[in-house]
Amino acid sequence: MKKFLLVFSLLFSTLIFGQKFSGLALTPPMGWNSWNKFGCNVNEQIIKEAADAMVGTGMKEAGYEYIVIDDCWQVGRDLEGNIVADSERFPSGMKTLVDYVHSKGLKFGIYSDAGTKTCQKRPGSRGYEFQDARTYASWGVDYVKYDWCNTSTQDARASYTLMRDAIYKAGRPMVFSLCDWGQSKPWLWAKDVGHLWRATDDIMNCWDCSDKWNNAGFTILLDRVAGLYSYSGPGHWNDPDMLEVGNNGLTTSESRAHFSLWCILAAPLMAGNDLSNMYQETLDILTNKEAIAVDQDSLGLQGVKVRDDGDYEVWVKQLADGSRAVVLFNRSDKQANITVTWVELGYPSHVKAEVRDLWQHKNLGKFKRKFSSEVPSHDVVMIKVSL
Ligand code: GAL
């Protein structure tokens, strides 16, 4: 009976609304999200400063677009059930804040939860989906991240489909970001529901630490998302979570590795640091246009691991122009020489191919059969190989 009801409600909603906004997130979304750095400690000043810095530092120019406020902006509902923002932390109100972000030429994202409460026990959207979507549309919201705490026995597919329909009905195009941490295997069903879905638990600010909830450092999340490459593509991306670059838990080389690998994965690039107060080396990593071009390539393929020699790995992403982006990744604590062969790239072995270093921004010359490079410990060499 339960199954019948679920199939029926999915069919029914497909007939009535039945779509997400198309033409959005044709390349992985890029932006900033408040959670990794600020957690629940958000306010309008922080959001405005992030928007200012996104423009002022050149991040906007490099492609970053969305300013997303995560959990804790909301405190309750009014007598009519409308969601109410925290008036102490957001004294000017949400609409004014969204207008401010828009005035900078940026887009605004908001956070809610499919359950009765968010993960930080703020009001969730359960039972208020259409009303909340209408509110977001009236504020001018462009992006909704939708979490999965306090959902009891709810069915993920039905709940996310319901919010998709609510957003569609509200009539304002919004990117819909699913966040059930991969629990329901959204890559199997969410292609027509959301534009991106978290495929993992939360990222931790470290190389390879983990906790009892399965949250983990980026090298572990990389391994979890690696096998899902066939599910990602324009308008529907695997999301291995936001960036920890600039949050001081990673060395510079580890941050470069994290960023390079997220680009190879065609992962959404959501910066998670304090944009208004970052080191030049953090900014240099976040705005490496040649790495970003790999992430944003129009073909939209998630890269794959073509070689795994224990701590030494080779990752490859085919690009729209036929070239290949390659990351030589050294997980060990010593420098190592890592090789990629043309056969591993799907090229004939005998051809001479041009190699360009995407961090040194330099052509390295033409190579036959293979390319080898020294790679420092916990670092990468990222190249583009073209025929
Ligand atoms: C988690 C989510 C995080 C963050 C947090 C807020 O469930 O994975 O990215 O949104 O909730 O409470």
Residues whose N, C-alpha, C, O or C-beta is under 5 A from the ligand:
A	BS01	GAL	W35 D70 D71 C119 Q120 D147 D202
